[in-house]
């Protein structure tokens, strides 16, 4: 019985192993060289293939980089293997390479106006990330970072993972990075979506800080008294009443595709 259970467990990672093997052959690389170059355990691939050991997400991400594929190519195979596993033994928190699917639904970019934050559903992309125990029962979504307005923290091409403030049922907290929506009040429905660092200074002002090396994106937005009372809405003090500012979501993590 034990032998059968082990066999079923190993079979659950067939897709992952086939993808790793495919890339090794394509690059003419041995398992050992791939592991050494990726700076993971020298027997990491062998342990998945022979022993059925569940790989850590960070190990798969490093291997994917060396084998020249997106991390999701291996992570989704590991997730599928976990879902199909017939092993009735309840895993502990370190047993499986737990990953979850999150959809990238739009983009953020300072200076770019768009009709809506979210793309049509047919344009959504999926990424696979480790679960976050802080937000297990809250809907999360991803946004692609474009431009240099937050490049000190999120280089262009990064994927930020966010949670809507309405879903959290609270106001933003001092020091959090937030998704900010700006809408003009001239009747145009277009919006600008950016990421800023939310801060309350010693004077009690609510400030949205860019974190960029680009001089074009280094001016903070100081929200007015309405923002002080609500914490989530206001006007851009630098532009008077020309734009409504809404703090829409809190950034809870980020992912950098290779």
C-alpha positions in Angstrom: 0.0 0.0 0.0 2.8 2.4 0.9 4.5 1.7 -2.5 1.2 2.4 -4.3 0.7 5.7 -2.5 4.2 6.8 -3.3 3.7 5.9 -7.0 0.5 8.0 -7.2 2.2 10.9 -5.5 5.1 10.8 -7.9 2.7 10.6 -10.9 1.1 13.9 -9.8 4.2 15.8 -10.9 4.5 14.2 -14.4 3.5 17.4 -16.2 6.1 19.4 -14.2 8.8 16.8 -14.9 8.0 16.7 -18.6 8.2 20.5 -18.9 11.6 20.6 -17.1 12.9 17.7 -19.2 11.7 19.4 -22.3 13.7 22.6 -21.4 16.8 20.7 -20.4 16.8 18.9 -23.8 16.2 22.1 -25.7 19.1 23.8 -24.0 21.4 20.8 -23.9 21.7 21.1 -20.2 22.0 18.5 -17.5 19.9 18.4 -14.4 22.9 19.0 -12.2 24.1 22.0 -14.3 20.6 23.5 -14.2 20.4 23.2 -10.4 23.9 24.6 -10.0 23.3 27.6 -12.3 19.9 28.3 -10.6 21.6 28.2 -7.2 19.2 25.6 -5.8 20.0 22.2 -4.3 22.0 20.1 -6.7 19.5 17.2 -6.5 16.3 19.4 -6.6 15.1 18.1 -10.0 16.1 14.5 -9.2 14.1 14.7 -5.9 11.0 15.8 -7.8 11.5 13.1 -10.5 12.5 10.1 -8.5 11.3 10.8 -5.0 8.2 12.8 -5.7 9.3 15.7 -3.5 7.2 18.8 -3.7 9.2 21.7 -5.0 9.1 25.1 -3.4 7.8 27.9 -5.6 11.0 29.9 -5.3 13.0 26.8 -6.5 10.8 26.5 -9.6 11.1 30.2 -10.3 14.9 30.0 -10.2 14.9 26.9 -12.4 12.5 28.6 -14.9 14.9 31.6 -15.1 17.8 29.3 -16.0 15.7 27.2 -18.4 14.5 30.4 -20.1 10.7 30.1 -19.5 8.3 32.2 -17.4 8.1 31.0 -13.8 4.3 30.3 -14.4 5.2 27.6 -16.9 6.5 25.4 -14.0 4.3 26.8 -11.2 1.1 26.0 -13.0 2.3 22.4 -13.7 3.1 22.0 -10.0 -0.3 23.4 -9.1 -2.0 21.0 -11.5 -0.1 18.1 -10.0 -1.1 19.1 -6.5 -4.8 19.3 -7.6 -4.7 15.8 -9.3 -2.7 14.1 -6.6 -4.4 10.9 -5.3 -2.3 10.8 -2.2 -4.9 10.6 0.7 -2.3 11.6 3.3 -3.1 15.1 4.5 -0.1 17.3 3.7 1.5 19.6 6.2 2.3 23.2 5.3 5.8 22.3 4.1 4.7 19.2 2.0 3.4 20.7 -1.2 4.5 23.6 -3.4 1.3 25.6 -2.7 0.5 28.1 -5.4 -2.6 30.0 -6.3 -3.9 31.5 -9.6 -4.5 35.3 -9.7 -5.7 37.1 -12.7 -3.9 40.2 -14.1 -6.8 42.4 -15.0 -5.3 45.6 -16.2 -2.3 48.0 -15.9 -1.1 51.0 -14.0 0.9 53.8 -15.6 1.3 57.5 -14.6 0.4 59.9 -17.4 -1.7 57.4 -19.3 -5.5 57.8 -19.4 -7.7 54.8 -20.0 -11.5 54.1 -20.1 -11.5 51.5 -17.3 -9.0 49.9 -14.9 -9.9 46.4 -16.0 -9.3 44.9 -19.4 -12.0 42.8 -21.1 -12.1 39.4 -19.4 -10.8 37.7 -22.6 -7.5 39.8 -22.1 -6.9 38.7 -18.5 -3.6 36.9 -17.9 -3.0 34.4 -15.1 0.0 34.2 -12.7 0.7 31.7 -10.0 1.9 32.9 -6.7 2.3 31.5 -3.2 -0.8 31.8 -1.0 -1.0 34.8 1.4 -2.4 33.8 4.8 -3.3 37.4 5.5 -5.9 37.5 2.7 -7.1 33.9 2.3 -10.8 34.9 2.0 -10.3 38.1 0.1 -10.4 38.4 -3.7 -7.0 39.4 -5.1 -6.1 40.7 -8.6 -3.0 41.6 -10.5 -2.0 44.7 -12.4 0.8 45.1 -14.8 3.2 48.0 -14.0 4.1 50.2 -17.0 6.5 53.2 -17.1 8.9 54.5 -14.5 6.6 56.2 -12.0 7.3 53.6 -9.3 10.5 52.0 -10.6 12.3 52.3 -7.2 10.0 49.5 -6.0 8.2 48.1 -9.1 10.3 48.1 -12.3 8.4 48.2 -15.6 6.9 44.8 -16.3 6.3 43.9 -12.6 3.0 42.5 -11.6 1.5 43.9 -8.4 -1.0 41.9 -6.4 -3.8 44.0 -4.9 -6.9 43.9 -2.8 -9.8 46.4 -3.0 -10.3 48.5 0.1 -14.0 47.8 -0.1 -13.3 44.1 0.2 -11.0 44.7 3.1 -13.6 46.9 4.8 -11.0 49.4 6.1 -9.1 52.6 5.2 -5.5 52.6 3.9 -2.8 52.4 6.5 0.2 54.7 6.9 3.1 53.4 4.8 1.0 51.1 2.6 1.4 51.2 -1.2 -2.0 51.8 -2.9 -3.6 51.8 -6.3 -4.8 55.3 -7.0 -7.4 56.3 -9.6 -7.6 59.8 -10.9 -10.7 61.0 -12.8 -11.0 64.4 -14.4 -14.1 66.4 -13.5 -14.6 68.0 -16.9 -17.0 65.3 -18.0 -14.4 63.0 -19.5 -14.8 59.5 -18.2 -11.1 58.5 -18.7 -9.0 57.7 -15.6 -5.4 57.4 -14.7 -4.3 54.5 -12.6 -1.1 54.7 -10.6 0.6 53.3 -7.5 1.7 55.6 -4.7 2.9 55.2 -1.1 0.2 56.4 1.3 1.5 58.4 4.2 0.2 60.7 7.0 2.9 63.2 7.9 3.5 65.0 11.2 1.0 67.7 10.2 -1.7 65.2 9.7 -1.7 65.6 6.0 -2.6 62.6 3.8 0.0 62.3 1.1 0.5 60.0 -1.9 4.1 59.6 -2.7 5.6 58.4 -6.0 8.8 56.3 -5.7 10.6 57.0 -8.9 14.0 57.9 -10.3 12.3 59.9 -13.0 12.1 63.6 -12.2 8.7 63.7 -13.9 7.3 61.5 -11.2 8.7 62.8 -8.0 6.0 65.3 -6.9 3.7 64.0 -4.1 -0.1 64.4 -4.2 -1.3 66.2 -1.0 -5.0 65.4 -0.4 -7.4 68.0 0.9 -9.5 68.0 4.1 -12.1 65.7 2.6 -9.4 63.1 2.2 -8.4 63.6 5.8 -11.9 62.8 7.0 -12.6 59.9 4.6 -9.1 58.5 4.1 -9.9 57.3 0.6 -11.1 60.2 -1.6 -10.0 63.7 -2.3 -8.6 66.1 -4.8 -5.1 66.6 -6.1 -4.0 69.7 -4.2 -1.5 70.6 -7.0 -4.3 70.7 -9.5 -7.2 72.2 -7.5 -10.5 70.5 -8.3 -9.4 69.3 -11.8 -9.2 65.7 -10.7 -10.9 63.4 -8.3 -8.5 61.1 -6.5 -9.7 57.7 -5.2 -7.5 55.2 -3.3 -9.0 52.1 -4.8 -6.9 49.2 -3.5 -3.9 48.1 -1.3 -0.9 46.5 -2.9 -0.1 43.3 -0.9 2.7 41.8 -3.0 4.5 41.8 -6.3 5.7 39.4 -8.9 8.5 40.0 -11.4 8.3 37.8 -14.6 11.6 36.8 -16.2 
